[in-house]
Amino acid sequence: MATLTIMPSGRTREVAAGTTLLAAILAAGEKLVSKCDGEAKCGECHVAINEGRKSLSKIQRAENAKLDEIVGVSSKSRLACQAQMGEENVTVEILSFV
């Protein structure tokens, strides 16, 4: 289990490896929109990874293609529905509020 820290709230949660960031963020009681049921089609769950990027699953083709379409993407950007936790702690910043 690794610790996921969610900013800007500062909430933390122990998360099993293989769990998507979206599932972990929602389980922690945070709000994060995903209109495509986790298929990397809407881009609504765009988050920034402040720490622990290398611990997350590698970016796959569908996620990379959607990130290419989103304004404001940086090297820290991931889609929470696609990024899976690894064994190291991760700090994620929710970029949009609902």
N, C-alpha and C positions, 0 to 999 in steps of 0.2 A: 504494500500500500504506500502511496505517495500522498503528500499534502497538496491540495489545490487551494491557492489563495486567490480570491476574486476581488478585484478592485473596480470601482472605488469604494465599495462597502467594507472591504477588509475581512469578509467572511472567509473561513477556512473549512475544509472538509477533507477527510481521508477518502481517497479514491483508488479503486483497484485498477491495475494495469489493464488496458484494453477498453476501458470505459471512455466514451466520447466526452469531450469537454461540454457539449450541449447537455447531455444527460446529467453530468456532474453539477453543472451550473444550475440547472432546473431543480435537481434534488436538494441543492443547498438553499432553495427558496428564492433565488434570484429570478428576475424576468429577463428572458432573451427570446426574441422572435425567431421562428423558423417556419416559413410558409410552404416549404417543399418536402416536408417529412424527412429531412436529413439526406437529401439526394444531391446536394451541392448545386442546386438550380436557382435558388433565389438570392443568395448572398446576404440575407438578413442577419445571419448569426456571425457576421464578421467581427472578430475580436483581435486584440493585440496581445502577444505573448511577451511579457516583460522579463520573465526569468524561466529557464528550463526548456527552451525551444528544442534543444537537441534530444530531450527525453521523449518528445512527442513522436507519433508515427510520421513517416515521410509523406510529403504532399503528393497525392496522386493526380492523374491527368484531369479529372473532372473538377477537382478543387482548384488546381492551378488555372484552368480555363476560366472559371468563375471569378477568381481573384483578379485576373487580367481585365475584367470588365468593371470592377468596382473602383470608384473614385476614392482616393486617400489611402490606398494600399501601400504598405511598407514592407521591409524585410521581416518585420515582427508579425505580420498579418497571417491569420489562419481562419478557416471556417470552423466554428465550434462543432458543427455536425459531422465533420470529417476527421478532425484531429483527435487521436486517441492517446490517453495517458500512458506513460511508461512507468519506470520505477523511481524516477527522481521527482522532486518537488517542482511545481509549476505555479507561476503567478500570471494570471490572465486579467486583462482590462476589458470590461464591457464598454464598447464604443457608442452604443445607442441605448436610449432608455425608452421604455414603453409604459 
